[in-house]
């Protein structure tokens, strides 16, 4: 048997996911979808946060959330929608519950981010919950359902449908 036949190609068990929506606002929620985004160390160009004590800054440049979590909340009869909880980037196809501070995600071909913290829910998003209990997405009370804050390690252009792959 020659060497080429003896080698087994590496199989990847995590094919990654994709960017579903990129959302921005002039401050507050809901954030509205955009067709493309220029991602910098400060966040997405054109996006603004009202309360810089809790949002924004280099360690909270982006707020990420999972389409699967949003869909599960919708199945529980919560009127939550993409962008309504203040997330900038909605992702699908990742093992959301396994992501934690220190995890790194490659978004598209240019942007790379590192998770820095779980985003604590606040009363400004209570409209997205049928019982107004926004704590439903608290990492403390419901692990794996929280939005995630991220710092930008590599800047670039991002589009919906770009791949999203956990790289570290």
C-alpha positions in Angstrom: 0.0 0.0 0.0 1.5 3.4 -0.9 1.8 6.3 1.5 -1.1 8.2 -0.1 -3.5 5.4 0.7 -2.2 4.9 4.2 -2.9 8.5 5.3 -6.4 9.2 6.6 -7.7 12.7 6.1 -8.5 14.5 9.3 -12.1 14.6 10.0 -13.6 17.6 11.7 -16.4 17.0 14.2 -17.3 20.7 14.4 -18.1 22.0 10.9 -18.7 25.4 12.3 -21.6 27.7 11.7 -22.5 30.9 10.0 -23.4 34.5 10.5 -27.2 34.8 10.2 -27.6 38.5 10.8 -25.5 41.6 11.6 -27.4 44.3 13.5 -26.7 47.9 14.4 -28.5 50.9 15.9 -27.9 54.5 16.8 -28.3 53.5 20.4 -30.6 51.2 22.1 -32.8 48.3 20.9 -33.9 46.9 18.6 -30.8 46.8 16.4 -31.7 46.6 12.7 -30.1 44.3 10.1 -27.4 45.5 7.7 -26.1 43.8 4.6 -22.4 44.3 5.4 -20.4 45.5 8.4 -17.0 47.0 8.9 -15.8 45.5 12.2 -13.1 47.4 14.1 -11.6 47.0 17.6 -14.3 49.5 18.8 -17.1 47.4 17.3 -19.2 47.7 14.1 -18.9 51.0 12.3 -22.3 52.8 12.6 -23.4 51.0 15.8 -23.7 52.9 19.0 -24.6 52.1 22.6 -26.5 54.4 24.9 -25.0 53.2 28.2 -21.2 52.9 27.9 -20.9 51.8 31.5 -22.3 48.4 30.6 -22.0 48.2 26.8 -19.3 48.9 24.3 -15.6 49.4 24.8 -12.8 47.2 23.5 -13.7 44.1 25.7 -17.4 44.5 24.7 -16.9 45.6 21.1 -19.4 43.0 19.8 -22.4 41.3 21.4 -23.0 37.8 19.9 -26.0 35.6 20.2 -27.3 32.2 19.0 -30.1 31.7 16.5 -30.9 28.4 18.1 -31.3 30.1 21.5 -33.6 32.7 20.0 -35.7 30.0 18.3 -35.9 28.1 21.6 -37.2 31.2 23.3 -39.7 31.7 20.5 -40.9 28.2 21.1 -41.5 29.2 24.7 -43.8 31.9 23.4 -41.4 34.8 23.9 -41.7 37.5 21.2 -38.0 37.9 20.9 -36.5 38.6 17.5 -33.1 38.9 15.9 -31.5 42.2 17.1 -34.1 42.9 19.7 -31.9 41.9 22.6 -29.1 44.2 21.4 -26.9 41.6 19.8 -24.7 42.8 16.9 -24.0 39.4 15.4 -26.5 36.5 15.4 -24.8 33.1 14.7 -26.1 29.7 13.9 -24.6 26.2 14.0 -22.2 26.6 16.9 -22.3 24.7 20.2 -23.4 27.8 22.0 -23.4 26.3 25.5 -19.7 25.4 25.1 -18.6 28.9 24.3 -17.0 30.8 27.3 -14.6 33.6 28.0 -11.4 32.9 26.1 -13.1 31.1 23.2 -12.1 32.5 19.8 -14.3 32.6 16.7 -13.3 33.3 13.1 -16.1 35.2 11.4 -15.8 35.2 7.6 -12.3 35.4 6.1 -11.2 38.5 8.0 -12.7 39.0 11.4 -11.6 37.1 14.5 -13.0 37.7 18.0 -12.4 36.4 21.5 -15.3 35.9 24.0 -14.7 38.1 27.0 -17.8 37.7 29.1 -21.5 36.8 29.3 -23.8 39.8 28.7 -26.0 40.4 31.6 -29.6 41.0 30.6 -31.2 44.3 31.5 -34.7 45.8 31.6 -34.4 47.5 28.2 -34.9 44.1 26.6 -37.9 43.0 28.7 -40.3 43.6 25.7 -38.8 40.5 24.1 -40.2 38.2 26.9 -43.8 37.2 27.3 -43.6 37.5 31.1 -41.1 40.4 31.0 -38.6 38.3 32.8 -35.5 39.1 30.9 -33.5 37.0 33.4 -34.5 34.1 31.1 -31.2 34.7 29.3 -29.0 35.1 32.3 -25.9 32.8 32.2 -26.3 32.4 36.0 -29.9 31.2 35.9 -30.0 29.6 32.4 -26.5 28.5 31.4 -26.0 28.4 27.6 -28.7 31.0 26.8 -26.7 34.2 27.4 -25.5 36.6 24.8 -21.7 36.9 24.7 -19.4 39.9 24.6 -16.3 39.8 22.4 -13.2 41.7 21.7 -12.1 42.0 18.1 -8.7 40.4 17.5 -8.7 41.0 13.7 -10.7 43.7 12.0 -12.4 43.4 8.7 -15.6 43.2 6.6 -18.4 40.8 7.7 -21.5 39.7 5.8 -24.5 37.6 6.7 -23.9 34.0 5.5 -20.2 34.2 6.3 -18.8 31.2 8.0 -18.3 31.2 11.8 -15.8 28.7 13.2 -14.5 28.2 16.7 -10.7 28.3 16.5 -9.6 28.3 20.0 
